Structures are given as structure tokens and as C-alpha cells.
Amino acid sequence: MPDWVLAGADEYKRRLKADVKLSMIVIPVAKRAKGVTIDVCLAREGSAMMAYLSKEDYVISLEVNGKSLDTLSLANRINHLKDDGRSIKFLIGGPDGLAAECQSRANESWSLSNLTLPHGLVRILFLEQLYRGFSVLKGHPYHRG
């Protein structure tokens, strides 16, 4: 990822430290080669993601066709999920999306936008929205909407 993506993600991870134990695992995009289809690449990426999930995890996939949430709805959802006590895992697909097994495993699916966004920007946008949601819950003035 470009330096600006790493810097942006690091900034929001730093801000989130007070509210949530956060770790980010980056799965490399499967290498395309002659005779390797998109479906094969997606299956490889999906298997790698699934290896990090347990049965107890609450899984949320981020997909274009997922549920759209406004900021207050996102904050309320975060509040509900943190009270549940389970580990929450978010799945963000690569350039070709998420494998079918990842989509099936998800307990729910959210959409950040109907637009197609570059993966690096999604990383920053998602972390910013998590931070904004926690800010709303704490009554912090970051969110002014």
C-alpha cells in the first residue's frame, strides 16, 4: 500500500486504541497467472480469510450490496455488538470482492458506499467510520452531524 494509505490507517488505529482492541490482518491478493481464474483467486483469498475466523466470532463483511448505515445507525450497531461480548471480525475483499464462503460465513453485511472504491481508501474510510461511531457513543465532538 502507498505511504498515504498506511499513514491514514495508522492515524485512525491510534485514535481507536482507547475504545477497542484492534488488529488488522492483511491477506495478500492471490496471484493471477495463466490459467488461473478469478474464481480460483477468490477461493484462495477466501480460504486464507476463513483460517482467521472461529465459530464464536461475529463476522461482518463489507460489500457494495451490504446494508447501508448512516452514522448514528453505525454507532448504535457498534454499541449493540460490543455489548454482545463476542470478537467481531470484519472482512474486506480484494479487487474481485469476497469469496462465496466468506459471504456465507458473515453474520451480516455492510456497505460503505455504492461506489467502487480503491482497497486502500476503503481501509482508511472504514477505520474512520469506526472511530466516528465510537466518538458518537462517547459524546465526543468529532462527529458534528
Kinemage of the C-alpha trace (Angstrom):
@kinemage 1
@onewidth
@group {chain A} dominant
@subgroup {mainchain}
@vectorlist {calphas} color= white
{ca met a 1} P 0.000 0.000 0.000
{ca pro a 2} L 1.161 3.551 -0.632
{ca asp a 3} L 2.522 5.536 2.303
{ca trp a 4} L -0.582 7.762 2.428
{ca val a 5} L -2.780 4.694 3.000
{ca leu a 6} L -0.555 3.373 5.773
{ca ala a 7} L -0.379 6.823 7.401
{ca gly a 8} L -4.159 7.305 7.235
{ca ala a 9} L -4.904 3.843 8.604
{ca asp a 10} L -2.304 4.258 11.362
{ca glu a 11} L -3.860 7.564 12.420
{ca tyr a 12} L -7.308 6.035 12.942
{ca lys a 13} L -5.904 2.871 14.544
{ca arg a 14} L -4.090 5.141 17.020
{ca arg a 15} L -7.299 7.043 17.755
{ca leu a 16} L -9.267 3.819 18.227
{ca lys a 17} L -6.838 2.334 20.774
{ca ala a 18} L -8.733 3.861 23.695
{ca asp a 19} L -12.021 2.280 22.609
{ca val a 20} L -11.281 -1.076 21.081
{ca lys a 21} L -8.632 -3.761 20.804
{ca leu a 22} L -7.935 -3.633 17.096
{ca ser a 23} L -5.744 -5.776 14.920
{ca met a 24} L -5.605 -5.799 11.165
{ca ile a 25} L -4.604 -8.854 9.201
{ca val a 26} L -3.858 -8.228 5.555
{ca ile a 27} L -4.309 -11.211 3.268
{ca pro a 28} L -2.275 -10.867 0.072
{ca val a 29} L -4.296 -10.787 -3.125
{ca ala a 30} L -3.962 -14.153 -4.862
{ca lys a 31} L -1.529 -14.009 -7.762
{ca arg a 32} L -3.120 -14.289 -11.156
{ca ala a 33} L -1.315 -16.419 -13.648
{ca lys a 34} L -2.058 -18.002 -16.960
{ca gly a 35} L -4.868 -20.493 -16.495
{ca val a 36} L -5.807 -19.201 -13.018
{ca thr a 37} L -9.357 -17.866 -12.996
{ca ile a 38} L -10.815 -15.139 -10.812
{ca asp a 39} L -12.842 -17.835 -9.046
{ca val a 40} L -9.658 -19.708 -8.136
{ca cys a 41} L -8.072 -16.486 -6.847
{ca leu a 42} L -11.177 -15.672 -4.792
{ca ala a 43} L -11.224 -19.194 -3.351
{ca arg a 44} L -7.564 -18.881 -2.285
{ca glu a 45} L -8.167 -15.500 -0.677
{ca gly a 46} L -11.338 -16.813 0.984
{ca ser a 47} L -9.559 -19.838 2.437
{ca ala a 48} L -6.881 -17.579 3.872
{ca met a 49} L -9.525 -15.332 5.469
{ca met a 50} L -11.513 -18.244 6.846
{ca ala a 51} L -8.387 -19.549 8.591
{ca tyr a 52} L -8.528 -16.484 10.878
{ca leu a 53} L -12.157 -16.979 11.898
{ca ser a 54} L -13.510 -19.073 14.745
{ca lys a 55} L -17.043 -20.354 15.234
{ca glu a 56} L -17.560 -17.864 18.057
{ca asp a 57} L -16.604 -14.781 16.021
{ca tyr a 58} L -19.267 -12.376 14.858
{ca val a 59} L -18.397 -11.701 11.223
{ca ile a 60} L -19.343 -8.627 9.207
{ca ser a 61} L -18.480 -8.478 5.531
{ca leu a 62} L -18.025 -5.136 3.803
{ca glu a 63} L -19.604 -5.308 0.378
{ca val a 64} L -21.198 -2.981 -2.138
{ca asn a 65} L -24.524 -4.805 -1.775
{ca gly a 66} L -24.436 -4.815 2.029
{ca lys a 67} L -26.679 -2.786 4.299
{ca ser a 68} L -26.127 0.962 4.160
{ca leu a 69} L -25.864 2.584 7.571
{ca asp a 70} L -25.873 6.242 8.480
{ca thr a 71} L -23.512 7.408 11.221
{ca leu a 72} L -25.977 7.132 14.106
{ca ser a 73} L -27.109 3.685 12.974
{ca leu a 74} L -23.484 2.586 12.762
{ca ala a 75} L -22.820 3.901 16.286
{ca asn a 76} L -25.884 2.078 17.624
{ca arg a 77} L -24.837 -1.118 15.854
{ca ile a 78} L -21.322 -0.854 17.328
{ca asn a 79} L -22.819 -0.322 20.786
{ca his a 80} L -25.032 -3.385 20.441
{ca leu a 81} L -22.201 -5.557 19.120
{ca lys a 82} L -19.718 -4.565 21.819
{ca asp a 83} L -22.301 -5.434 24.479
{ca asp a 84} L -22.610 -8.899 22.892
{ca gly a 85} L -19.069 -9.688 24.054
{ca arg a 86} L -18.013 -11.721 21.033
{ca ser a 87} L -14.987 -10.987 18.932
{ca ile a 88} L -16.028 -9.050 15.835
{ca lys a 89} L -14.213 -9.702 12.588
{ca phe a 90} L -14.664 -7.515 9.534
{ca leu a 91} L -13.929 -8.931 6.100
{ca ile a 92} L -12.908 -6.646 3.269
{ca gly a 93} L -12.410 -8.295 -0.098
{ca gly a 94} L -9.746 -7.607 -2.657
{ca pro a 95} L -10.253 -6.195 -6.155
{ca asp a 96} L -12.591 -9.043 -7.092
{ca gly a 97} L -14.652 -8.940 -3.901
{ca leu a 98} L -15.142 -11.657 -1.315
{ca ala a 99} L -15.228 -15.395 -1.788
{ca ala a 100} L -18.639 -17.031 -1.543
{ca glu a 101} L -17.615 -18.902 1.628
{ca cys a 102} L -16.747 -15.582 3.297
{ca gln a 103} L -20.061 -14.073 2.254
{ca ser a 104} L -21.885 -17.135 3.611
{ca arg a 105} L -19.962 -17.044 6.893
{ca ala a 106} L -20.820 -13.396 7.550
{ca asn a 107} L -23.478 -12.773 10.165
{ca glu a 108} L -24.270 -9.504 8.430
{ca ser a 109} L -23.006 -7.400 5.565
{ca trp a 110} L -22.426 -3.639 5.480
{ca ser a 111} L -21.824 -1.297 2.589
{ca leu a 112} L -19.603 1.758 2.879
{ca ser a 113} L -20.770 3.098 -0.473
{ca asn a 114} L -22.470 2.168 -3.704
{ca leu a 115} L -19.347 3.453 -5.414
{ca thr a 116} L -16.428 1.230 -6.301
{ca leu a 117} L -13.583 2.360 -4.058
{ca pro a 118} L -9.880 1.510 -4.142
{ca his a 119} L -8.905 -1.002 -1.482
{ca gly a 120} L -6.513 1.385 0.283
{ca leu a 121} L -9.160 4.071 0.537
{ca val a 122} L -11.664 1.551 1.925
{ca arg a 123} L -9.185 0.709 4.682
{ca ile a 124} L -8.954 4.358 5.762
{ca leu a 125} L -12.662 5.081 5.274
{ca phe a 126} L -13.709 2.064 7.318
{ca leu a 127} L -11.354 2.868 10.204
{ca glu a 128} L -12.510 6.490 10.173
{ca gln a 129} L -16.142 5.406 10.348
{ca leu a 130} L -15.410 3.079 13.276
{ca tyr a 131} L -13.696 5.966 15.038
{ca arg a 132} L -16.632 8.247 14.249
{ca gly a 133} L -19.073 5.648 15.609
{ca phe a 134} L -17.160 5.332 18.878
{ca ser a 135} L -16.939 9.143 19.065
{ca val a 136} L -20.738 9.366 18.847
{ca leu a 137} L -21.097 6.799 21.631
{ca lys a 138} L -18.738 8.764 23.889
{ca gly a 139} L -20.344 12.111 23.095
{ca his a 140} L -17.052 13.298 21.628
{ca pro a 141} L -17.416 16.379 19.384
{ca tyr a 142} L -15.603 14.698 16.420
{ca his a 143} L -18.980 13.894 14.853
{ca arg a 144} L -20.932 17.065 14.278
{ca gly a 145} L -23.686 15.649 12.075
